[in-house]
Amino acid sequence: MVPEDEVAGDDLGRMASRSGRGPAAEAATSTAGSRKTVTIYDVARLAGVAPSTVSRAFARPGRVSADTAARIRSAAAELGYRVNPLARALSTSRTHMIAIMISDITNPFYAELVRGAQIAASEADYTVVLADARESGVLEREALERVLPMVDGIVVGSSRMADSTLQMIAKQKPLMMLNRHLVGIPSVVTDNARGTRRAVEHLGELGHEAVTYVAGPEASWADGMRWRALREAGLELHLHTRRAGPVAPTVEGGRLAALSMVDDPPTAILAYNDLVAIGMIGAFVSTGFRVPQDVSVIGYDNILAAELISPGLTTVASPGRTMGAAAVKNVLALLGGALPRSDQAFVMPTRLVVRHSTGRPRR
C-alpha cells in the first residue's frame, strides 16, 4: 500500500503508467533529454530510507529529522530529482503558493511588505506570487480572479476593490487584508490615528496653527482614516485643517500638488505618503521656496528615499516588513484551521521619524 502522505508526483506517475501514457506520466520531473524519469523510489534507495520518508521530506519537512532530510536532499540532487508542484497540488489539494496583491509595484513602501511576506512564506515552505494592480480596482479584481485557482490563500495590500468584491473572494480562499479593514475579513492595518496625531502634535509644537492634508486615492481606506484622524487631532489641538486633492500617490502627483499651491502655500503639509511628500519638496524648492523655512512637509511610510533626499523627510514610519510577515502567518493559520478574527483589525504601531523637512513656521 502506498503511504497516504506520499506526494511529489510519483504516485501520479505510477498511476499513469498503469493506464497508459498520459500527462500524469510526466508528474515527476525527469532529467534532461530522454533519460529515465527519477522517482522517489530511486531517491529512497540512494538515501537508504523508505519512499514515504522521502515523500514527507518534501511535503511535510517538519516531520523528518534534519539529518534524514539533508541525506534525502543530497540524494535527490545527485539523481536530478525535483518535486513537481502541480503534481503535489493534485495529490494534496495544496499548491503551497500564496498570492500577494499590491496596489503599485513602483511604490517602495511595498518592497518591505513583500520581503516580510516572502520570508514568512519561505519558512513555511510556501512561495509568494506577486500581482500588481496599478492603482486600479478593475485590474486588481482581474488579476485575483486569474490567480485564485492557483493559490492556497491571498494577502491583499491597500485594496482599491469594492467591499462586495473582497467579501466574495474571501468566501473562496483564506484572505488577509493589509492597510484596509472590512468587517468580516481579517486584516492588519497601521495605527493611522496615532501616527497622524503624532505628526500634528509635532507641527503644533513647532508653532504651526494650520495643517493641509494632501490626499491620496479616493478608494484608499488609509487615506480616509488619515484625514479623519487629522481633523480630530486638529480640533483637540486647536489647529486649522484643510484637505487638498486627491492626487496620484506618486512623486509626480506630489509635484503637481505643490505647483498648484505656489501662489499661496500653506506653512505645514501632511502628505498621503512619502512619494507625494518628496514630489512636493522638489517642486517647492525648484520654484524658490525653502523647506522647511517657508513650508514644512511630512510624509507617511518612511521609505528609504525619505532619508536620502535633501532636506531629509520627516515621516510617519510603519512596519512594512512586519506587516507582510504577519499577514502571511495569519493566512497559514487559517489554512491550518484557525478561526478568523474579523471583527477588529490587528493594529501595527507607527512612530514619527523627525528629520529636516519640518521647522518653525514663517512669520
Helices and strands as residue ranges (DSSP letters): H 10-19, G 23-26, H 40-47, H 51-59, G 61-63, H 66-79, H 85-92, E 97-102, H 109-123, E 127-132, H 137-147, G 148-150, E 153-157, H 163-170, E 175-178, E 187-190, H 192-206, E 210-214, H 221-237, E 240-244, H 251-259, E 268-271, H 274-286, E 296-301, G 304-307, E 314-317, H 320-335, E 346-348, E 351-353
